[in-house]
């Protein structure tokens, strides 16, 4: 008599297999058994899966602007109606590189108006902070889960520069919102922090240096439990001021640790010895903090190989504008915008850099630095917020 014996797989093997699957598949596997549901819901597995996802096929969050038209009864179209909306489209970096001229398809679920929201404040680990009509809420596009809405009682009246930042405290897995305002007349900035879960705004120490208002993909970048931005010491540069009025020594990178809620300040790369005609930019490439700027006819990118260690600044790329097929005029007098070029994303093999050019209507540019080849896309990155794949919950 033949009997079939049940086969058991060790938990380590099950964890390994599940960690390479997409979020949607893993969510369905929660119903396989109680043990699988416990494993998939565990915070340690969530972190492990997120780390694997970043390395395997990282995503970015593409935000599209579009109008929906409703035809009226008038034959002349005078009573036609239109409604503005934004839609989130998760898209992989690999797919963008392989097919830079793709056509977007919009899923009605990802339209923000349907959620009572007007825009996205920021993204972190694939989680979106939405600006709702009565406050803010968290939204996970992968799991289709949203948090309850919470109010913002931060008064921006009388401030010249204000905004919100969004990130996650890696030590506790608590998502946080940082609200700030700055008064040029009083030379004062106020900063508050909200932890998701207690929904209470707390005052923290003011910024040690004032953020430089620049119009890049975002004004700050999230990396390893910290929020980082470019700032200047001694005086505030109002957005309409000319960058040539700032000295090199005034520039600094400010980093807010979301765990300790304390600030660190980092000096810029040593070769940054001349103020460029357009604002330099802080970003994240290859899980490294990066700093980029224009110098004469070249675009230069530095990476901080060890986060927080100033001596680890390493020049990543120095690209000629000629090789990028961009007509760049290097002079204060002819520069009419805050920046000309900004690095956005890096492919998983590190060979292809995705940039956006304000001189080309924010067009995404794919530059393979190994083969020194350039390819234009039909994507306008003025409505793109980069993110790091998707988180389970």
C-alpha positions in Angstrom: 0.0 0.0 0.0 1.5 3.3 -1.1 0.9 6.3 1.1 1.8 9.9 0.2 3.6 11.7 2.9 3.1 15.4 3.3 6.1 17.6 2.4 7.1 20.4 4.6 9.3 23.2 3.6 11.4 25.1 6.2 10.3 28.6 7.0 13.6 30.1 5.8 12.9 28.6 2.3 9.3 29.9 2.3 10.5 33.4 3.3 13.2 33.3 0.6 10.6 32.4 -2.1 8.0 34.9 -1.0 10.5 37.7 -0.8 11.1 37.7 -4.5 7.4 37.9 -5.4 5.4 41.1 -6.2 3.2 42.6 -3.6 0.0 41.7 -5.2 0.9 38.0 -5.3 2.0 38.0 -1.7 -1.2 39.6 -0.5 -3.2 36.8 -2.2 -1.0 34.2 -0.4 -2.1 35.4 3.0 -5.1 33.1 2.7 -2.9 30.0 2.2 -2.6 29.3 5.9 -2.5 31.0 9.2 1.3 30.6 9.4 1.8 32.3 6.0 -0.5 35.1 7.0 1.6 35.6 10.2 4.8 35.5 8.2 3.7 38.0 5.6 2.3 40.4 8.2 5.5 40.4 10.2 7.4 43.7 10.1 10.8 41.8 9.6 9.5 40.2 6.5 8.1 43.5 5.2 11.5 45.1 5.5 13.2 42.1 3.9 10.8 42.1 1.0 11.2 45.9 0.5 15.0 45.5 0.4 14.7 42.7 -2.2 12.3 44.7 -4.3 14.6 47.7 -4.5 17.5 45.6 -5.7 15.4 43.5 -8.1 13.3 45.9 -10.1 12.8 49.3 -8.5 9.7 51.3 -9.3 9.0 55.0 -9.5 5.7 56.7 -9.0 4.6 58.6 -12.1 1.9 61.2 -11.5 -0.1 62.3 -14.6 -2.1 65.4 -15.0 -5.3 65.1 -17.1 -8.7 66.5 -17.7 -12.0 64.7 -18.1 -14.4 66.4 -20.5 -18.2 66.1 -20.3 -20.0 67.2 -23.5 -22.9 69.5 -22.9 -26.1 70.0 -24.9 -25.0 73.1 -26.8 -23.7 72.2 -30.3 -21.1 75.0 -29.9 -19.6 73.4 -26.8 -20.3 76.4 -24.6 -21.8 74.3 -21.8 -19.1 71.6 -21.9 -17.6 70.8 -18.5 -14.1 69.6 -17.6 -12.6 68.2 -14.4 -8.9 68.3 -13.5 -7.5 65.2 -11.9 -4.2 63.5 -11.1 -3.5 59.8 -11.4 -0.8 57.7 -9.9 0.9 55.2 -12.2 3.5 52.8 -10.6 6.1 52.0 -13.3 9.3 50.1 -13.2 12.6 51.7 -14.1 13.5 48.7 -16.2 10.3 49.1 -18.3 11.1 52.7 -18.9 14.6 52.0 -20.1 13.4 49.1 -22.3 10.4 51.1 -23.7 10.9 54.8 -23.3 8.0 55.7 -25.6 5.3 53.8 -23.9 1.6 54.9 -23.7 0.1 55.3 -20.2 -3.1 53.5 -19.3 -5.0 55.0 -16.4 -6.8 52.9 -13.8 -9.7 54.8 -12.3 -8.8 53.5 -8.9 -5.6 55.5 -8.9 -7.3 58.8 -9.6 -6.8 61.2 -6.6 -10.2 63.0 -6.9 -12.0 59.8 -6.2 -10.2 59.7 -2.8 -11.0 63.2 -2.0 -7.4 64.3 -2.6 -5.8 67.0 -4.6 -2.2 66.0 -4.8 0.8 64.0 -3.4 3.0 65.6 -0.8 5.7 62.9 -1.0 6.4 59.2 -1.2 8.5 56.9 0.9 8.9 53.1 0.5 6.1 53.2 -2.0 3.7 54.8 0.6 2.1 58.1 -0.6 1.2 61.1 1.6 -1.9 62.6 0.0 -3.1 66.1 0.4 -6.8 65.6 1.1 -9.4 68.4 1.1 -9.7 68.2 4.9 -6.1 67.3 5.8 -3.7 64.5 5.0 -3.8 60.7 4.7 -1.4 57.8 3.9 -2.1 55.6 0.9 -0.5 52.4 -0.2 -1.2 52.0 -3.9 -0.1 48.3 -3.9 -2.3 47.1 -1.1 -5.0 49.7 -1.7 -5.0 50.6 1.9 -5.5 54.2 3.2 -5.2 55.6 6.7 -7.7 57.9 8.3 -7.5 61.6 7.5 -5.8 63.9 10.0 -5.9 67.7 10.2 -3.0 70.1 9.8 -3.3 72.9 12.4 0.0 74.5 11.3 -0.6 78.2 10.6 1.4 79.4 7.6 0.1 82.9 7.8 2.9 85.5 7.7 5.5 83.0 6.4 7.5 83.5 3.2 8.4 79.9 2.7 6.6 76.9 4.0 6.0 73.2 3.2 5.9 69.6 4.3 8.4 66.7 4.3 7.6 63.0 4.6 9.7 60.0 5.6 10.0 57.0 7.9 11.9 56.4 11.1 13.7 53.2 10.3 14.3 52.3 14.0 10.5 52.2 14.7 8.9 52.0 11.3 6.8 55.0 12.1 6.0 57.4 9.3 6.4 61.1 10.0 5.4 64.4 8.5 7.6 67.5 9.1 5.9 70.9 8.7 7.9 74.1 8.5 7.5 77.8 7.9 10.0 80.6 7.6 9.5 84.3 8.1 11.9 86.5 6.2 10.9 89.6 8.2 11.6 88.0 11.6 14.4 85.7 10.4 12.7 82.8 12.1 11.6 79.3 11.2 9.2 77.0 13.0 9.2 73.2 12.7 6.7 70.6 13.8 6.5 66.9 13.5 3.6 64.5 13.4 3.9 60.7 14.1 1.4 58.6 12.3 -0.5 56.8 15.0 -0.7 59.5 17.6 -1.9 62.2 15.2 -0.4 65.0 17.3 1.8 67.8 16.1 5.0 68.5 18.2 7.4 71.4 18.1 11.0 70.5 17.5 14.2 72.4 17.2 14.3 75.0 14.3 16.3 74.4 11.2 20.0 75.3 11.7 20.1 76.7 8.2 17.3 77.9 5.9 16.3 75.6 3.0 17.1 76.9 -0.4 13.9 77.1 -2.4 14.6 75.3 -5.7 12.2 73.8 -8.2 13.4 70.3 -8.7 11.6 67.0 -8.5 11.2 67.6 -4.8 12.8 70.1 -2.4 14.1 67.4 -0.2 15.1 63.7 -0.5 14.5 60.8 1.9 17.4 58.4 2.6 17.8 55.7 5.4 15.6 57.3 7.9 16.6 60.9 7.3 15.3 63.8 5.3 17.9 65.9 3.5 17.9 69.2 1.7 20.2 72.0 0.5 20.4 75.1 2.7 22.4 78.2 3.1 23.9 79.8 6.2 23.9 83.5 7.4 21.2 84.8 5.2 18.1 83.7 3.3 18.0 83.6 -0.5 14.5 84.5 -1.5 13.3 82.5 -4.5 13.5 85.7 -6.7 17.1 86.4 -5.6 20.0 85.7 -7.9 22.2 82.7 -7.0 25.3 84.7 -7.8 24.6 86.7 -4.5 25.4 83.5 -2.5 29.0 82.4 -1.7 30.3 78.8 -1.8 30.9 78.8 1.9 27.2 79.4 2.6 26.0 76.2 1.0 25.4 73.2 3.3 23.4 70.0 3.3 21.1 69.7 6.3 19.9 66.2 7.4 17.1 65.6 9.8 17.3 62.2 11.6 13.7 61.1 11.9 14.6 58.8 14.8 16.3 61.3 17.1 14.7 64.4 15.4 18.1 66.0 15.5 20.0 67.7 12.7 23.3 67.0 11.0 25.1 69.3 8.6 27.4 68.1 5.8 29.9 70.0 3.7 29.7 69.8 -0.1 32.3 68.0 -2.2 35.7 69.8 -2.2 35.6 70.5 -5.9 32.5 72.7 -5.5 34.6 75.9 -5.4 32.5 78.1 -7.6 28.9 79.1 -7.4 27.2 77.9 -10.6 24.7 79.9 -12.7 21.9 77.6 -11.7 21.0 76.1 -8.3 22.9 72.9 -7.4 20.7 69.9 -6.5 20.6 67.3 -3.7 19.2 63.9 -4.7 19.5 60.1 -4.2 21.2 57.8 -6.8 22.0 54.2 -6.1 21.0 54.4 -2.4 23.6 57.2 -2.0 23.1 60.8 -1.3 24.2 62.8 -4.3 25.0 66.4 -5.2 25.0 67.7 -8.7 25.7 71.1 -10.4 26.8 72.6 -13.6 30.4 73.8 -14.2 31.2 75.5 -17.5 30.0 73.0 -20.2 29.7 70.0 -18.0 27.2 68.5 -15.6 28.8 67.0 -12.5 27.4 64.4 -10.1 29.0 63.4 -6.7 27.9 60.6 -4.5 28.4 60.3 -0.7 29.4 56.6 -0.7 29.1 56.4 3.1 26.1 58.4 4.3 27.1 61.0 6.8 30.9 60.7 6.1 32.0 63.8 4.2 35.3 62.2 3.2 33.4 59.6 1.2 32.3 62.1 -1.5 33.2 60.5 -4.8 32.7 62.0 -8.2 30.2 59.7 -10.0 29.9 61.4 -13.4 31.1 64.4 -15.3 29.0 64.6 -18.4 29.4 67.1 -21.3 26.3 68.9 -22.3 27.4 68.3 -25.8 27.2 64.5 -25.2 23.7 65.0 -23.7 22.7 66.9 -26.9 21.7 69.9 -24.8 22.6 73.5 -25.8 23.6 74.9 -22.4 24.7 78.6 -22.1 26.9 79.0 -19.0 26.4 82.5 -17.8 24.5 84.3 -15.1 23.1 86.8 -17.6 21.6 84.2 -19.9 20.3 81.8 -17.3 16.6 82.3 -16.8 15.7 79.3 -14.7 16.7 77.8 -11.4 18.2 74.7 -12.8 18.8 73.2 -16.2 19.3 69.6 -15.5 18.5 67.2 -12.6 19.3 63.6 -12.0 16.2 61.6 -11.1 16.8 57.8 -11.1 19.5 55.3 -11.7 19.0 51.9 -13.4 19.4 48.8 -11.3 22.7 47.9 -13.0 23.9 51.5 -12.5 24.6 52.0 -16.2 21.7 54.2 -17.2 21.0 57.6 -15.6 17.5 59.1 -15.9 17.6 62.9 -16.0 15.1 65.7 -16.6 15.8 68.8 -18.5 14.0 72.1 -17.9 15.3 73.3 -21.2 13.4 70.5 -22.9 10.0 71.0 -21.2 11.0 68.7 -18.3 11.6 65.8 -20.8 13.1 62.6 -19.3 16.5 61.9 -20.8 18.1 58.4 -20.7 21.9 58.6 -20.6 24.0 55.4 -20.7 27.3 56.6 -19.4 29.2 53.4 -20.3 28.3 53.6 -24.0 27.9 57.4 -23.9 24.5 57.2 -25.6 21.5 59.4 -25.2 17.8 58.7 -25.7 14.8 61.1 -25.4 11.5 59.9 -24.0 7.9 61.2 -24.2 7.7 61.5 -20.4 7.5 64.9 -18.8 9.1 64.6 -15.4 7.7 67.7 -13.9 4.9 65.5 -12.6 7.1 62.6 -11.5 7.9 61.7 -7.9 10.5 59.0 -7.5 9.9 56.3 -4.9 11.3 53.0 -3.8 9.1 50.2 -5.1 6.1 49.1 -2.9 5.7 48.2 0.7 3.3 45.5 1.9 1.8 47.6 4.7 
